[in-house]
């Protein structure tokens, strides 16, 4: 499966969690079935971690990093986008694999949301 992200989200910015969820909803069934997926970021100019957290980070809840690296191919992405994906994957892996880290982060986020 090959997805042109710009065609899917309709923008040249991959920023929102809602747009990331659109990507996740398409790729998760394929990846969880062991099928390869290509994400083409041609034409995408701006990137933000909420997009990648939703699109890719949550994949690590159910997939091993080695499987994700083997099955998910990213192409035509600007260096800042590639760097953001790598950071999101690193953080998501830790979040889903380290219960102490997850609990601490969830508590911080809850406290921050109460103060907003």
Phi, psi and omega in degrees: 000138178233128180239125172270108189301318181300320178295323182289314186268342176078013181223167175259016177236126175258087190237315191273152176296327180297317177292322176298323179296325177300318179293311180305314183300330178277320188272333183302312181300323180293309182296319181292339175270004179081016181264139180288150179226137174248128173253119181257117182260021178302133178086354178272125186257329184233148184224149175215151183297328177303322177298309183288330175299316181285318185286319190237319184305315183289348175298330183286355173294326185240344183248147174282147180306321180297320178293318178298314179297325182285321188266331184259119178247132180247132181226158177056042180252140178291155182305321180294325176292318178298318179296320180294317177301314182299318179293318179298316180297316179300313181292320180294320178302313181295318181300313184279342183256344185242098184302324179295317178296316180299315180297315180296316180294317178300320179294318179297314180296322179295317179297319179295321181289331178289328181278350183278000000 
